[in-house]
Amino acid sequence: MSAASRTTLLAAGAAVAVLTLSACTSGGTSGAGDTNLVTGKEGIATAAKGERAKAPELSGETLDGKRLSTADYQGKIVVLNFWGSWCGPCRIEAKNFEKVYEDVKDQGVQFVGVNTRDTSVTPALAFEKEQGITFPSLYDPTGKLMLRFEKGTLNPQLIPSTLVIDRDGKIAARALSALSEDKLRGMIEPVLAEK
């Protein structure tokens, strides 16, 4: 193989790596749509209580083979976290999610993961075990659950993504990047304070 061919091959490999990493990014926009979500300086988007869009019901099989529907949590605050075992930023935020979940689960808050684009449950279950995740995750290998949201709510290319659904089943907050413990708490606490 000539030096020019190796250089071209290396450049192509680098381009693929950049594209692969960007599919698991830490920012961006979600596209057009009227979600009434306004992004603040911390990258967290929120919607005022009277202007929130209804979240669709998500249901299916969990990673451990049980049935789950977000409708079962009606009247609770639901934190939806879209993640994949293949996603580096998901690894960074996972322990933050478990810590906050342990702190708020007795206050009417339910966390639900949505595992996406893992081709089998094996790596996803290993990820959850390694990270100490105790809340359930729906298994969504094709990403179809993300597509149930109104256009502009989520971008299937941006994993991890997190939504906070209020007690009325409406989208109160959104993050399209990995979250620190403080940022996650900052998304949940205003919704917890609502009556």
Secondary structure as UniProt FT lines:
FT   HELIX           3..22
FT   STRAND          38..39
FT   TURN            41..42
FT   STRAND          44..46
FT   HELIX           49..51
FT   STRAND          59..62
FT   TURN            63..64
FT   STRAND          67..69
FT   HELIX           70..73
FT   TURN            74..75
FT   STRAND          77..83
FT   TURN            85..86
FT   HELIX           88..104
FT   HELIX           105..107
FT   STRAND          109..116
FT   HELIX           121..131
FT   STRAND          137..140
FT   TURN            141..142
FT   TURN            144..145
FT   HELIX           146..148
FT   TURN            151..152
FT   TURN            156..157
FT   STRAND          161..165
FT   TURN            167..168
FT   STRAND          170..175
FT   HELIX           181..193
//
